[in-house]
Amino acid sequence: MKTFHTLVLFFLMGSACLAQPVITSENFTGPGTILYLENASPAWFDQQTLTEQDGSEVLWNATNWEGLAETEQTFYAIDAVPNTFQLFFNSTILYPDHVSTHALPIGPEELDLPLPVELSNAFTFYNNTESGYYATGNAFELQGFPVVTQNDSIERIFRFPLTYGDSDSTAISFLTAVPLFGAYGQTGTRHSEVDAWGELATPYGLYNTVRVKAEVDLTDTLYIDQTGTGQTIERPLQTIYYWLSPNVPGPVLEIAVIEDAVVSATMYVDDGVVSVGEDFSPAEIQIFPNPATDYINFDLPGGQPYSISIFDISGKQILQKNNIRDRMDIRELSPGLYIAKFSSREGESFVGKFAVTD
């Protein structure tokens, strides 16, 4: 069951000295990467407030995740895709700007092209370099015809190294001829900022992450040969939130929002960090009195001083005090339920929960 107790276990396994993570090309997706992901149930969308929390040392509580279906993403080395596609994405002589390190096979629905035609054998191509993670183009087959879309503007999805406070803007544009149809193109911009960092607790682990907030503004262009007409379609502004950890070669959590409504969410479900099912049952620090009004007391190991971080039930850190041994003044807290994280200089970490009343 995804309960507060699950969150407690994650914290007890966590590091006492939370360090701001840095994401580099070595941490991220490359040839041979396999990601096991789970799509969220639409019922979960209305429950979450994770996108509203930003800043430093945030605690995001996503342990109430409701998964719907699990998927697997396998990223192919560039020399493993069809030779026709390699000509456009693996040639330093013909197309040096579009040389790619790997490709992701995708379904027609993931390609997200507004074309009334049936596509197959589709790939999205990426280039992972020291300077960033780039989308270089797409390729697919249409009734046996290979169709290649090289991005005219190489879209930089993330700029490396990726640290809190960074921002980046990149153009998006391509135009490609589509046999038996006409032409399809897209223009737009991606503006990204690393607006937060902290710990993300999921049913599958506790991750030290940075969060990237990306605003993607796109316009589609269609030209139909049979009618000799064209049109433009402006898509609504989409905001995508990515939680990235040095321990996972891809987003731990990705949430897409349009007009303040969540339209999709995907979570990394491989249990390489901390598994709920692991045989681990440490004692939770007892806080008393509970509920409390003015002070809380606790028995911490060793009698040494601890730093204490207080989070509200949404996971937002609202108070921190240092050099605390066995008692803490809580009179500045409003009535409610709180989580206390205790961290020692030696690296020990514990948590407890308590309520504050009038």
Steps between C-alpha positions, in 0.01 A plus 500: 500500500633846406473658842681744720688201641650439155626857495652449845698201373637704213619777729668256735701370207584853383820694545527737793685766302292565192719632221378680192534255208658580165386325181759441225509308175651204687190477721253511215346285229734347244540196271373187669309677775181319607241686707207327666222756533141514617226732377277658761134428536290807408354475850843599637518823302254688720672390822851625446644843583861417415529762226418778748806437718826670398816639659782337696494178706140421409345172606262371231273224624381289206442183698128524423578419134230302319652313208300390200732320257870417492713563193861438403723742310808350333739748340680356197859576411498706182656218294209270595229698316413441130784593264281749314451699819867476594586687181335810647592461869839326499708677239758756611564583133148543359313627807743589779242709687262204523741231617323316781613264773181295533135463397175403668249283311153646550142438401313725255303652787824605673626666185198727538474612137158630388506293180211284370742224400627177655861506616735216598859432610523843662800637692591819681871585489708652778854623553648486851807723529687680776314821413148362498234249402366572151209384284635476147196370310257220423471227238227255408360295216181588313363214290855380442645847430765626744422848629774691681452820695822673599450788738600827336557640848660236721280500808696496824282324756749538789821700524780324691616527768153554641485677838248697703442851365601422139281615212510432127304579184507318170316517168302213350445472126479246220321450168475171318332366187256215567435270199133467396408791723698821464719655765508539874701739713525641847644812656521611860713559805599318816586708804637307797603586852624289789252640750545261794706227660442262788377149572228321305333212685321248279360153573822365344770708669631826640696707248713811534386705200503828317179605328485652155196703399472525120246710311451369146315720250435335162325575171433229241499567126318272253499508121269264307601421141154391380333826594798730466416651837686547823421593855666573831388353832609670819535256785422612854804583712623185672701507821704188572655430841796260518646363824857387420737302723868412447401140588246457218584537126176681424219688677391343829169679455362697205176698513348692207254783566278693259290789628557398866377145435727195511477318166762230557736369766768233488708353785820297503418171672833312502589441866874559482502765775270392783229240467184496707529125515852489643545335839554821693300602804688751718331657800336835448600777740222554752393859557308599814268642601307427184295703427701791638444873551825673606788249500581152373739255665687203352770244582780521246789249496833593654395825662666694218350814342284461191366735235124476462299579188122533533275431200127546469285217372536620137877458529598867519783579741382775732750500786857394574699517824852386588673362811186342645541216749173396663249789487376753245279808514211471252291801601550659159325208327132518409268214596543203266694182428879518454800285409831551685828388344795470742853506355830454688846617400610137478247420228217345701148593400163436665146625465191533711152641465299716732191718517468855628179618666384833640 
